Amino acid sequence: MERRLEGSQTTTVRVRYSEVDRMGLLYHVIYLEYFELARSDWVRNFWKPYKEIEDSGYTLVVIEARLNYHKPAYYDDLLNIIIRPTGWGSSRITFEYKICRDNESEPLCSGSTSHCFIDNRNKVTRIPEGLKEKLNAIDSPS
């Protein structure tokens, strides 16, 4: 059974010169890196750092990524990456993202990623109990 979750978190980043292409636009793959940055921050703030998760024998791997580009970002833009967990099951969690210029609400990019937990033998495993308990505390029916 998949559950819907509410709540979001914002991570802010400034576009670096090394991240733009010859046209002066934020290179398209960097948006995925920004998704990862926001997800790492969310996991750390909501549960614990990835390092501790990995040290306890779990890895959270991407199994699906979707991006929609709406408008370009440029060098030195201050961007807000808004992440929101949208659902989870026994071994899977999905996040939605929206990247906007600071003080703007219209997205430059939006998308989602789905992840599953694997153990130290690279086998799909259930969401760790500590995280499952925290998710159960905030879940709401869809």
C-alpha positions as CSV (number, residue, x, y, z in Angstrom):
1,M,0.0,0.0,0.0
2,E,1.4,3.4,-0.9
3,R,0.8,6.4,1.4
4,R,0.7,10.1,0.6
5,L,2.9,12.4,2.7
6,E,2.7,16.1,3.3
7,G,5.4,18.6,4.2
8,S,8.3,20.2,2.3
9,Q,11.7,21.6,2.8
10,T,13.7,24.2,0.8
11,T,17.4,24.1,0.1
12,T,19.0,27.2,-1.5
13,V,21.9,27.1,-3.9
14,R,23.6,29.7,-6.1
15,V,24.4,28.7,-9.7
16,R,28.2,28.5,-10.1
17,Y,30.0,29.4,-13.3
18,S,31.2,25.8,-13.7
19,E,27.6,24.7,-13.9
20,V,26.6,26.7,-17.0
21,D,27.0,25.7,-20.6
22,R,28.4,27.7,-23.6
23,M,25.0,29.4,-24.0
24,G,25.2,30.6,-20.4
25,L,22.4,28.3,-19.2
26,L,22.5,26.0,-16.2
27,Y,23.5,22.7,-17.8
28,H,20.5,20.3,-17.8
29,V,22.1,17.5,-15.8
30,I,22.9,19.9,-12.9
31,Y,19.2,20.0,-12.1
32,L,19.5,16.3,-11.0
33,E,22.4,17.2,-8.9
34,Y,20.3,19.9,-7.2
35,F,17.6,17.3,-6.6
36,E,20.2,15.1,-4.9
37,L,21.4,18.0,-2.8
38,A,17.9,18.8,-1.6
39,R,17.2,15.1,-1.0
40,S,20.3,14.7,1.1
41,D,19.3,17.7,3.2
42,W,15.8,16.4,3.6
43,V,17.0,12.9,4.7
44,R,19.5,14.5,7.1
45,N,17.0,16.8,8.7
46,F,14.1,14.3,8.7
47,W,16.0,11.2,9.8
48,K,19.8,11.1,9.7
49,P,22.8,11.6,7.4
50,Y,23.3,9.3,4.4
51,K,26.7,8.3,5.9
52,E,25.0,6.8,9.0
53,I,22.4,5.1,6.8
54,E,25.1,3.5,4.7
55,D,27.1,2.6,7.8
56,S,24.1,0.7,9.1
57,G,24.0,-1.4,5.9
58,Y,21.5,0.4,3.7
59,T,21.7,2.3,0.5
60,L,19.0,4.4,-1.1
61,V,19.2,4.1,-4.9
62,V,17.5,6.0,-7.6
63,I,15.1,3.8,-9.6
64,E,13.3,6.5,-11.6
65,A,13.9,10.2,-12.4
66,R,11.7,12.6,-14.2
67,L,12.5,16.2,-15.1
68,N,10.4,18.9,-16.8
69,Y,12.3,22.1,-17.9
70,H,10.2,25.2,-17.9
71,K,12.6,28.2,-18.0
72,P,16.4,28.5,-17.9
73,A,18.5,29.4,-14.9
74,Y,21.7,31.4,-15.4
75,Y,25.0,31.9,-13.7
76,D,24.7,33.5,-10.2
77,D,21.0,32.9,-9.9
78,L,20.0,32.1,-6.4
79,L,17.7,29.1,-6.6
80,N,15.4,27.4,-4.1
81,I,15.0,23.7,-4.4
82,I,11.7,22.6,-2.8
83,I,11.4,18.9,-2.0
84,R,8.4,17.1,-0.8
85,P,8.0,13.4,-0.2
86,T,4.9,12.3,-2.0
87,G,4.6,8.6,-1.2
88,W,6.2,5.5,0.1
89,G,5.7,1.7,0.3
90,S,7.5,-1.1,1.9
91,S,10.9,-0.5,0.2
92,R,10.3,2.6,-1.9
93,I,10.0,6.4,-1.4
94,T,9.2,9.1,-4.0
95,F,10.0,12.8,-3.9
96,E,8.8,15.7,-5.9
97,Y,10.9,18.8,-6.6
98,K,10.4,22.3,-7.8
99,I,13.3,24.6,-8.5
100,C,12.5,28.4,-8.6
101,R,14.6,31.6,-8.6
102,D,14.7,33.1,-5.2
103,N,11.6,35.3,-4.5
104,E,9.7,33.7,-7.5
105,S,7.1,31.0,-7.4
106,E,7.1,29.9,-11.0
107,P,9.3,26.8,-11.5
108,L,12.3,26.7,-13.7
109,C,12.3,22.9,-13.4
110,S,10.1,20.4,-11.7
111,G,10.3,16.6,-11.4
112,S,10.4,13.6,-9.2
113,T,12.7,10.7,-8.2
114,S,11.8,7.3,-6.8
115,H,14.2,5.3,-4.7
116,C,14.4,1.9,-3.1
117,F,16.4,0.7,-0.3
118,I,19.0,-2.0,-0.8
119,D,21.1,-3.9,1.7
120,N,24.8,-4.5,1.7
121,R,24.3,-7.5,-0.6
122,N,22.6,-5.2,-3.2
123,K,19.2,-6.8,-2.5
124,V,16.0,-4.8,-2.3
125,T,15.0,-4.4,1.4
126,R,12.3,-2.8,3.5
127,I,12.5,0.8,4.6
128,P,14.6,0.8,7.8
129,E,12.5,0.8,11.0
130,G,13.7,4.1,12.3
131,L,12.6,5.9,9.1
132,K,9.4,3.9,8.8
133,E,8.4,5.0,12.3
134,K,9.0,8.7,11.4
135,L,7.1,8.3,8.1
136,N,4.2,6.7,9.9
137,A,4.0,9.6,12.3
138,I,3.4,12.1,9.4
139,D,1.5,10.0,6.9
140,S,-2.0,11.0,5.7
141,P,-4.5,8.9,3.7
142,S,-4.6,9.6,0.0
